[in-house]
Amino acid sequence: MDGKIRIREFTPSDADSLLEMHEQSAEYFEDLGINREFILNISQRGDFRFLVAERDGEVVGFIGVLYYSNVGRGEIGPVCVDKSLRGRGFGSQLLEKAVTFLRGEGVSRVIARVKEGNTGGLKFFEGNGFQQEGFFKRYTLKGEDVVQFVKFI
Ligand SMILES: CC(C)(COP(=O)(O)OP(=O)(O)OC[C@H]1O[C@@H](n2cnc3c(N)ncnc32)[C@H](O)[C@@H]1OP(=O)(O)O)[C@@H](O)C(=O)NCCC(=O)NCCS
């Protein structure tokens, strides 16, 4: 129990933990009707990668990246840390690993979209060197506005 996290690639046995964390914070994410099968399907896509954070053998966070090496662009999201373990830098470590991965895949432009009402999410990307570049009105099915961030990596 050293309190540190280890970040590794997703494996299918992580699906239930991801689902649980996703449900804990559902209001911050796009309403995609996520279930176990959805997670397993996207984890197998060639243009998507999940990284998970593990602490003392438990999955405590995850980050997804969607990327297109041929055009050098990528997108972060979703990113999530277990509710009880936020504010310890775990999210930033996940983000840093994801950015390193994307860089290695030839990506130079990374975006992230956050609902306008998600103050913690907005601060998180700003605090990690992302800049606001767009404001999309009624972007979600529920009519929520969304802020788009960019970082050149
Ligand atoms: C966003 C999220 C992943 C951040 O994870 P975290 O491990 O708590 O983040 P960190 O501890 O690395 O925080 C880094 C910085 O982000 C900012 N930040 C993060 N959460 C914040 C909050 N709730 N309120 C204000 N600032 C916040 C701070 O500037 C913080 O730096 P500091 O610790 O020096 O103050 C986590 O809050 C989460 O899972 N939220 C729900 C899902 C979500 O909103 N995802 C983003 C949209 S996809």
Ligand as a Chemical Component Dictionary entry (heavy atoms), coordinates in Angstrom:
data_LIG
# 
_chem_comp.id                   LIG 
_chem_comp.type                 NON-POLYMER 
_chem_comp.pdbx_formal_charge   0 
_chem_comp.three_letter_code    LIG 
# 
loop_
_chem_comp_atom.comp_id 
_chem_comp_atom.atom_id 
_chem_comp_atom.alt_atom_id 
_chem_comp_atom.type_symbol 
_chem_comp_atom.charge 
_chem_comp_atom.model_Cartn_x 
_chem_comp_atom.model_Cartn_y 
_chem_comp_atom.model_Cartn_z 
_chem_comp_atom.pdbx_ordinal 
LIG C1  C1  C 0 -11.513 15.387 -14.071 1  
LIG C2  C2  C 0 -10.870 14.280 -13.215 2  
LIG C3  C3  C 0 -10.482 13.114 -14.119 3  
LIG C4  C4  C 0 -9.617  14.872 -12.550 4  
LIG O1  O1  O 0 -8.957  13.830 -11.854 5  
LIG P1  P1  P 0 -8.099  14.145 -10.535 6  
LIG O2  O2  O 0 -7.254  12.955 -10.246 7  
LIG O3  O3  O 0 -8.997  14.617 -9.480  8  
LIG O4  O4  O 0 -7.211  15.364 -11.061 9  
LIG P2  P2  P 0 -5.825  15.907 -10.489 10 
LIG O5  O5  O 0 -5.733  15.594 -9.031  11 
LIG O6  O6  O 0 -4.739  15.419 -11.365 12 
LIG O7  O7  O 0 -6.054  17.484 -10.687 13 
LIG C5  C5  C 0 -5.253  18.266 -11.496 14 
LIG C6  C6  C 0 -5.742  19.691 -11.509 15 
LIG O8  O8  O 0 -7.050  19.765 -12.074 16 
LIG C7  C7  C 0 -7.840  20.755 -11.382 17 
LIG N1  N1  N 0 -9.014  20.092 -10.816 18 
LIG C8  C8  C 0 -9.319  18.781 -10.910 19 
LIG N2  N2  N 0 -10.513 18.532 -10.341 20 
LIG C9  C9  C 0 -10.975 19.722 -9.887  21 
LIG C10 C10 C 0 -12.174 20.136 -9.215  22 
LIG N3  N3  N 0 -13.162 19.268 -8.902  23 
LIG N4  N4  N 0 -12.323 21.442 -8.913  24 
LIG C11 C11 C 0 -11.367 22.338 -9.219  25 
LIG N5  N5  N 0 -10.195 22.000 -9.845  26 
LIG C12 C12 C 0 -10.026 20.722 -10.189 27 
LIG C13 C13 C 0 -6.950  21.375 -10.369 28 
LIG O9  O9  O 0 -6.367  22.505 -10.982 29 
LIG C14 C14 C 0 -5.884  20.322 -10.128 30 
LIG O10 O10 O 0 -4.671  20.858 -9.752  31 
LIG P3  P3  P 0 -4.324  21.049 -8.166  32 
LIG O11 O11 O 0 -4.480  19.692 -7.550  33 
LIG O12 O12 O 0 -2.926  21.536 -8.220  34 
LIG O13 O13 O 0 -5.308  22.024 -7.665  35 
LIG C15 C15 C 0 -11.823 13.791 -12.072 36 
LIG O14 O14 O 0 -12.275 14.908 -11.356 37 
LIG C16 C16 C 0 -13.047 13.045 -12.583 38 
LIG O15 O15 O 0 -13.008 11.821 -12.731 39 
LIG N6  N6  N 0 -14.167 13.766 -12.844 40 
LIG C17 C17 C 0 -15.376 13.141 -13.359 41 
LIG C18 C18 C 0 -15.247 12.826 -14.828 42 
LIG C19 C19 C 0 -14.934 14.067 -15.671 43 
LIG O16 O16 O 0 -15.465 15.124 -15.440 44 
LIG N7  N7  N 0 -14.051 13.914 -16.694 45 
LIG C20 C20 C 0 -13.673 15.016 -17.574 46 
LIG C21 C21 C 0 -14.548 15.120 -18.762 47 
LIG S1  S1  S 0 -14.234 13.745 -19.889 48 
# 
loop_
_chem_comp_bond.comp_id 
_chem_comp_bond.atom_id_1 
_chem_comp_bond.atom_id_2 
_chem_comp_bond.value_order 
_chem_comp_bond.pdbx_ordinal 
LIG C1  C2  SING 1  
LIG C2  C3  SING 2  
LIG C2  C4  SING 3  
LIG C2  C15 SING 4  
LIG C4  O1  SING 5  
LIG O1  P1  SING 6  
LIG P1  O2  DOUB 7  
LIG P1  O3  SING 8  
LIG P1  O4  SING 9  
LIG O4  P2  SING 10 
LIG P2  O5  DOUB 11 
LIG P2  O6  SING 12 
LIG P2  O7  SING 13 
LIG O7  C5  SING 14 
LIG C5  C6  SING 15 
LIG C6  O8  SING 16 
LIG C6  C14 SING 17 
LIG O8  C7  SING 18 
LIG C7  N1  SING 19 
LIG C7  C13 SING 20 
LIG N1  C8  SING 21 
LIG N1  C12 SING 22 
LIG C8  N2  DOUB 23 
LIG N2  C9  SING 24 
LIG C9  C10 SING 25 
LIG C9  C12 DOUB 26 
LIG C10 N3  SING 27 
LIG C10 N4  DOUB 28 
LIG N4  C11 SING 29 
LIG C11 N5  DOUB 30 
LIG N5  C12 SING 31 
LIG C13 O9  SING 32 
LIG C13 C14 SING 33 
LIG C14 O10 SING 34 
LIG O10 P3  SING 35 
LIG P3  O11 DOUB 36 
LIG P3  O12 SING 37 
LIG P3  O13 SING 38 
LIG C15 O14 SING 39 
LIG C15 C16 SING 40 
LIG C16 O15 DOUB 41 
LIG C16 N6  SING 42 
LIG N6  C17 SING 43 
LIG C17 C18 SING 44 
LIG C18 C19 SING 45 
LIG C19 O16 DOUB 46 
LIG C19 N7  SING 47 
LIG N7  C20 SING 48 
LIG C20 C21 SING 49 
LIG C21 S1  SING 50 
# 
